[in-house]
Amino acid sequence: MAKGGLSEIGSEIGSESGTEIKRVLAGELDGCIVQGDCLEVMREMPDGCADMVFMDPPYGHNNNNGDLIANREAALGRGKSGPARPIANDGPEANQLVQNALGLVRRLLPPGACCCCCCCGGGGPDPQFARWSLWMDEAIGFKQMVIWDKGGLGMGWHYRRNYETVLVGQKPGAKCRWYGGHRTPNVVRIPKIIPRRDQHPTQKPVELAEWFLSLHSRPGDLVLDPFCGAGTTCVAAKGMGRRYIGIELDGHWCADARRRLKNTPRPLLAGGGK
């Protein structure tokens, strides 16, 4: 496990990706997308290198794999369902993955920095939001559960789902990195995305990532997303003048993230590297 410095980055994650991470950490690149296992990549990154983490891990629900979500077109009478689009590690293994990731995130954050982790809603029978909150508290330090009101009625039968939670943890040892003043609520209302077949099946709105980045980071800061999917967090970071590192296991979504970032302008007056 890396403790400091950049010399050993790349031995497990590939020399090209390791070089890109080094250049981002040194302030020579705005950001990069790395294809690989986020646990392996984060183990090689130096302590305290990320000013903020925003992540959207698999929830462990095995969604988009022959369930109602995957078949919603047919269920709503809007034509035939498309092919199943399962997400890697979206079964029971997601719980251990998230717990391990939170432990690594703690090491990568400096004191006072925050991790914002997308989670499910409050539906049963599995109280996942409670379990992940306790894990965040153990690994980092629990600060807040924010409600993301997505609008409309989501999936379900009783108590139709129209919100998700975002768990916020703060590493102890310093004052919270907070830039939201004293009138920021713990409910944010941003319309959800209903993904097209060419979009990531659990893609979040850029505006959601922007809202959290504005509260916990400043221009020039480094934002890490260990489960970056199609790169929404990184698109938000680049557009707001932050540096970014996104890690994604699936090569298809890595390519899509790089495409989106190529089309995302960086502000002219953005802060530089540290």
N, C-alpha and C positions, 0 to 999 in steps of 0.2 A: 504494500500500500504506500503510495507516494506521501511524503511528508512535506516536501517543499522543493522549489526549483523545477526546471523543465527538462532536465537532461535525460530522464528515463522515460518520458512520454513516447509511446509508439511501439514498445516492445511487444505488446499484446494486441494492439488495435490496428496495426498496419502502419508502415512508415509514412505513407502519404497523409493519412488522417492525423497521425501524430504530429507531423510537421505543420498541418493546418491549425491544430489546436495550439501548438506552441506560438505560432504567429498571431493568433487571436489574443492569447494571454499576454503577449508582448506588446499588443497594440498595433501590430503591423497589418492586420486584416480586420475588417468590420465583423466578420463572423464566418462560420462554416457549418455544414451539415455532415455528420459522421455516420456512416453505416456500421452498425455493430451492436453488441450486447451492452446496454447502458451500464450494467454493473461492472463489466470488465473495463469499460472506458473510464468510468468515474474513479475506479480504484487507482488509475494511473495519473489522475489529475492532482495537482498540488493543493495542499490545505488552504482554505480561505480564498480560493481563486474566483468564486462566483458571488457577485453582489446581490443576486436574487435568483431564486428558482421558481419557475412556473411550470407545472407538469400536469398532464392529463393521461394517467396510466390506464391500462385496461381494467375494467371494473370486475372482471371475473364472471360475467353473466353469460358468456358464450353467445353474445348477440350477433345478428346478421349471419347466422349459420343455420338456416332452415326454420327459424322461429317466426313469430308474428312480425317482428321488425323487418326481417328479410322478405316477408310475403305481404307487406302492407299494401302494395299496389293491387294485388288480387283481392285482399280482404276488403278494400275500400271500393271495389268495383271499377278500378281504373286501369284495367288491363292485366296482362300476365306479369308475374313476378320475375325479376331478373335472377341471375345466378347468385348463390350464396357468396358472401364476402366476409368470411370469418377473420378476426383479428388475432394475431399471434399472442399467445399467453393469456387468452381471455377466458380460461377455465378456472378451476379451483387454484391452479398454480399462481394466479395473479396475486393472491393474498401474500404469499411468501415473497414474491417479487417486489411488491410495494413495501413490505416491511424492511427488506434488505436495502431497497433504494433509499428509504428515509434515513437509515443509518449512515449511508455514504453521503447523502446530502448534508447532514450535519457537519461532517468534516470539511466539506467544500465551502460552507458558508462562514464568513467572519462573524464575530459576535455582533448582535443587533440586526443582522440580515434575516430576511424572511423567505419561507417556502410556501407557495400557494399551490395546493393540490386539488384538482378537480375530483369530485367524488360523486356518488349516486344521490338520488333523492332519499326520502325517509321511509320508503316502503319496505314491507316485510316480504317474506318471513325472515330474511337474513338482515339483521341490523348492521349492515356493512359500515355505514357512516359512523356508528359508535365505535366499532372496532378500529377503523382507520384513525379516528380521532385519538384513541388511546395510544395507538402506535406512534402517531406523530408527537404526542406529549412525551412519550418515553424517549424518542430519538432526538427530538429537536426542542420541544417546548410548545405546548398548544396555546394559541393566542385567540383565535376567533373562528366561528363557522359562519361563512357568508352564504346567503341564499341567492342563487341566480334564478330569478323569475324569467322563464323562457317564453311566457305568453302562450295562450291557446290551451288546448287539451292534448296531452300526450297519450302514450300507450297505457293500457290498464283497463280494469273493469270497475272495481270500487275505488274511489279516490284516484281519479285519473291524474297522471303525473304531469305537472306543468312547472316543476322546478328541479334544480339540482343544487348540491352544496359544493362550496369550495372551502377546503380546510386551510387555515393559515397558521403556520408555525413560526416562531421567532427564536433564534438561537440566543441563549442568555449570555450575559457578560458585558453588554453595552446597551445604550439607549436604542430603541427601535428605529430602524430606518423607515421613517414615515413622513410622507410629503403630501398628506391628504387633508391637513387642517383639522378642524374640530366639528365639521358638519357632514362628515361622510357616513352614510348609513351602512348597515350590514345586510341590506337587501339591494340588489342591483337588477334593473329590468332591462334586458337586452334580448331582442327576438332571436329565437333559435334558428339554426340552419336545418333544413330538411335536405340531406345530401342528394345530389344527383348521382347517377351511376358512375360518373367519372370522378367523383369526389370521395375523400376518405369517409367511411361509413359513420364515424363518430366525430366529424370535424366540428370544431367550435368556432363561433364568430370571432373575427379579429378584434372587434370592439371589446369583447370580454377580456382578452389578454391585455389590451391597451389600458383598460380600467385599472387592473391590478398593477401593471407596470408603472402607471402614473403615480400610484400610491406608495410604492416600495423601491423605486429606482429613479436615477437621474440620467440625463444624457451622458454618454461615455461609459456608463456602468456596463458590466457583463451580466447578461441574463442567460441562464442555463435551462434547457428543457430536455430531460432525459428520455422522454417518450414523445418525440416531436411530430410523429405522424406526417401530415402534409405540410408541416412547417408554420402553422398559424402563429405560434408564439414568436418565432424568429421573424416572421413578416411584421408583426407588431413592433418588435424590438428595433428592427432596422428602420422602419418608418418613423420611429420616435427618437432616433439617434442613439440607440443603445448598441453595444456589441452583443453578439449572441453565439452560443454553441448549441446546436440541436443534435440529438442522438436518436437514431431510428434503426430498428432491426430489418425492416422490409425495404429492399432496394427500390421497389416501385415507388413507394412514398418518399424515399430520399430524393429520387429524380424529380418528383412532383414538387417537393419543397424547394429544390434548387431552381426549378422553373419559376415558381412564384416569387422567389427572392430576386431573381434576375429582373423581374418586372416591377419590383418595389423600389422606388427612389428613396435615397437617404436625404434627410434634411440638410440644406446647405450650411446651416449654422450648428450642426450637431457637434457635441463634445467629442474630443479625440480620446485615444487610448491613455491609460494611466501610466 
